[in-house]
Amino acid sequence: MEKKITVLPGDGIGPEVVASAVKVLQVIGKRYNHTFHLGYAAIGGAAIDQFNNPLPDETIAMCEESDAVLLGAVGGPKWDNNPPELRPEKGLLKIRKHFDLFANLRPVKAFPSLLASSPLKREVAENVDLMIVRELTGGIYFGEPRKKTNEAAVDTCVYSRREIERIVENAFELARLRRGKLCSVDKANVLDTSRLWREIVEEKKFQYPDVEVEHNLVDSVAMKLITNPGQYDVVVTENMFGDILSDEASVITGSLGVLPSASIRGDQFGLYEPVHGSAPEIAGQGAANPAATILSVAMMLQYSFGLKEEAAEIERAVNAVFEDGYYTADLARHHDRVLTTDEWTDKVLNEIDA
Ligand code: GGG
């Protein structure tokens, strides 16, 4: 198979974790006889520095010519005081919107050998296997008007019927392929967007009689996600709730550094990135955990290219390295074999190459 992939390393630890993931992609290509043509482009703070634009036209053009996009992370204190249009995060929001990547899939699975790294009790964290489906191109991150003065600020949360319908359909389909349970998360006791969301889930559920549906308020799910996460299969929610809940879910896995994500729109094209951000405080120290980006490559192989065996091989290799007791600094709380980003990546490469 031959595929074109645009690589957007971004800021902070982005370039480090992306370099690791690219090595894994190349070794998979070699082992399974695929050719991955990689093109590099700028996004976020790196693009602001180079082009005075967090998402330059050249970057969009390269992505448009590609089968998939691999992204690291964006952001950092260097750009904190920039005007809104010149913030690194704007590049991320724009690329999602430009390519209509409305469904952000964030799997949360506890690796058995990482249970000691989770602050949760073993019996709470083990057997967690859930998928957060975050709506990614609507809601308060995109709504207009938005404005800030010294005296007041306004953000607007807007959702159209169609925007809700398509993400809810996506979540029902996923639940059907998994354990047949869907938890829809909203704030319907307060927000009109949530009331529309809940009505649409209620309408849609008749098309999926094989899926068991429950509605839950976001504040309640925030608690249950760490007290009883094993009850969830697919969790579908709007943009900001999904952003927050998926970071919270990292507590289950012991680190944000192991959570991958896929942003898709229903065809083969997709953007793959770790859930974590650019972690500028550890950038350049070899302390970043590349697992989330490596696992995002596995999602790319599976979702965009249909390469299930290759994806499973990456997941197996990552798990094997954890099982062998090798960790990066973020997971080191209960372990002593702490490796740098490159050393840990080499373990994964050796595992695949063996
Ligand atoms: N790799 C994810 C990343 O760079 N996150 C930083 C960020 O700005 N996140 C906002 C969001 O995901 O909506």
Residues whose N, C-alpha, C, O or C-beta is under 5 A from the ligand:
A	BS01	GGG	G72 A73 V74 E89 D243 E273 P274 V275 H276 G277 S278
